[in-house]
Amino acid sequence: MPATLNYPGVYVEELPSGVHAITGVPTSITAFVGRAARGPLNSPTVINSFSDFARQFGGIVAGYPLGYSVRDFFANGGGQAVIVRVWMAASSPSSSSTSTSSMSSASSASSAYGSSSSSGSAFSLPSQSDGVARMGATGPDSIGLALQASSPGTWGNAVQVHVVTNNLDATVAASLGYADSSVLFDLLVTDTGSGLSETIRNVSVVDGTRRIDQVLPIESQLVLMQQNPDGTPVLPNPLVAPPATAEPPLMPSPPNPPNTLGPWPNLSGGVDSAFITDPTIYTPVDGSKTGIYALENTDIFNLLCIPPDTSVWSSTSAFFTTVYPLALVYCKSRRAVLLVDPPSDWTTVAQAQVGPAGLNLTAGGDYGAIYFPMLVEADPLRPGQLANFAPSGAVAGVIAQTDATRGVWKAPAGTAAALVGVQGLSVPMTNADNGQLNPVGVNCLRTFQFTGNVVWGARTMRGADALTDDYKYLPVRRLALYIEESLYEGTQWVVFEPNDEPLWSQIRLNVQAFMQSLFLQQAFAGTTPKDAYLVKCDSETTTPYDQSIGVVNILVGFAPLRPAEFVVLQIQQLAGQTGSS
């Protein structure tokens, strides 16, 4: 009702429709977990192209399967990926942070850091074995900056640092909260390996708005300040900056000529990750958000790929007994699907015939799919040579492409599911070979004369004929996950609403509108909405007892479309017929 009715006449009021539109969630955001040459550790990073991956994680590097899988993902139609980089030391991590080295702040640069000591301030650097390149204790006009590369790897050994001092006037210093401009300096950092360079301006080692250990994590991609074992930054005896003047001087004194210190010797001590033989790097048991569990820090992902270190990824390794089973459990909790690469010792059809059951991956296997064989592709690091690569990245790209062009309910397989950039398959397969693997839930990759290399299977790891599982087919499982996630996100508004018929009718209206939109896209079996889907939320689904404990129950059902795996042509000769009536 209008707020005030004070004159005879017609009053117009707009009323809310009560419709809370349910928007479909993304279906093909792919998470990759594996080793890379550089980049943040155990921190999910969204990328939208292979160029993004090359810039942040180093691109394709020999011995790192992750780069090849991400390349294949984008080459085959992938749109968005989430990268989690993991790293393992070649030696025991127990040796880290056990010794220290000395570093001093020399008198020649003391004025730039607010120190009045003529001898400089000495401090110790913790010695660590985490693969991160660090600045040593010596350098020209050493000013005691304990810098380190932003992530582990030998890439950090190519990082070079310069410091530029005495080039800031008092007005700018005052605007930053510093009365003395000499406590501020610029940091010039260059990665001589990649050519990337950056300038971090107006930083200081004294307390204030531009203290270097607080600025670098935000403004630098290349370096950070080193930390003590207790997590505090290694600073050369930082002092509290003098308070800034209330008013900047009207006539600031001209700045001193710039004084460039360095370059210091390149950072050193960076070490690349060893082959990951410890499964807890991927699936930690201590509850930490590392490995695949780093994905807890991202809102959504739909597919998970763990590109294998082929030298250790045998069917009897801990990865098939530990990593993949735990990854399936995690995918179930996140409404995602795990794409499993074949073990490196599946070199024949007979070996692959054990299927997911032989790998103990049928428990929770409807949240995963396995593909065979490996892809044969050109290796850009070895011109003119072909090599075997894991198929999960390329398959994820095909799935993304199929979702975009046909929908999540369409099986990501068939003549249109071409594998781009693939020259062949590690195990050429015949129809008879395919007939041995399909019934046990192994999705085959095939080569045909007119279509080239294609994905030729669309079953989950519960897809063995003997299991007769409701989620035998990958598109049925993924459509169910799409509906679940979309309804989960789209019904958040229901929480704390009055739990009675007005709410139930709104829920029915919103959910039916969403399901009807899928029906019109031919996502379900059935020719009418009544045959295709069901939405029920009323006094039958939500009893008075449910209401008393704050529960509202929504029943949603759908008739799934299952792929036509077997096309049977029946041809008959018509004898003795000379015409038609």
HELIX and SHEET records of a PDB file:
HELIX    1   1 PHE A   50  PHE A   57  1                                   8    
HELIX    2   2 PRO A   65  ALA A   75  1                                  11    
HELIX    3   3 PRO A   93  SER A   95  5                                   3    
HELIX    4   4 SER A  107  TYR A  113  5                                   7    
HELIX    5   5 THR A  154  ALA A  158  5                                   5    
HELIX    6   6 ALA A  170  SER A  175  1                                   6    
HELIX    7   7 SER A  181  VAL A  183  5                                   3    
HELIX    8   8 ILE A  212  GLU A  219  1                                   8    
HELIX    9   9 PRO A  279  ILE A  281  5                                   3    
HELIX   10  10 GLY A  291  ASN A  297  5                                   7    
HELIX   11  11 ALA A  318  ALA A  318  1                                   1    
HELIX   12  12 PHE A  319  VAL A  323  3                                   5    
HELIX   13  13 TYR A  324  SER A  333  1                                  10    
HELIX   14  14 VAL A  349  ALA A  352  1                                   4    
HELIX   15  15 GLY A  355  GLY A  358  1                                   4    
HELIX   16  16 GLY A  365  TYR A  367  5                                   3    
HELIX   17  17 SER A  392  THR A  405  1                                  14    
HELIX   18  18 ASN A  431  LEU A  437  1                                   7    
HELIX   19  19 ASN A  438  VAL A  440  5                                   3    
HELIX   20  20 ASP A  465  LEU A  467  5                                   3    
HELIX   21  21 LEU A  474  GLY A  490  1                                  17    
HELIX   22  22 GLN A  492  VAL A  494  5                                   3    
HELIX   23  23 GLU A  501  LEU A  520  1                                  20    
HELIX   24  24 PRO A  529  ALA A  532  1                                   4    
HELIX   25  25 PRO A  544  SER A  548  1                                   5    
SHEET    1   A 8 THR A  45  ILE A  47  0                                        
SHEET    2   A 8 ALA A  81  VAL A  86 -1                                        
SHEET    3   A 8 THR A  30  ARG A  35  1                                        
SHEET    4   A 8 LEU A 303  CYS A 305  1                                        
SHEET    5   A 8 VAL A 337  VAL A 340  1                                        
SHEET    6   A 8 GLY A 368  PHE A 372  1                                        
SHEET    7   A 8 VAL A 442  PHE A 448  1                                        
SHEET    8   A 8 GLY A 452  TRP A 456 -1                                        
SHEET    1   B 2 SER A  99  SER A 104  0                                        
SHEET    2   B 2 ALA A 122  SER A 127 -1                                        
SHEET    1   C 2 LEU A 147  ALA A 149  0                                        
SHEET    2   C 2 VAL A 223  MET A 225 -1                                        
SHEET    1   D 4 SER A 197  VAL A 203  0                                        
SHEET    2   D 4 PHE A 185  ASP A 191 -1                                        
SHEET    3   D 4 VAL A 159  THR A 165 -1                                        
SHEET    4   D 4 ASN A 259  LEU A 261 -1                                        
SHEET    1   E 3 LEU A 386  PHE A 389  0                                        
SHEET    2   E 3 LEU A 375  ALA A 378 -1                                        
SHEET    3   E 3 GLY A 424  LEU A 425 -1                                        
SHEET    1   F 2 TYR A 533  LYS A 536  0                                        
SHEET    2   F 2 LEU A 555  PHE A 558 -1                                        
END                                                                             
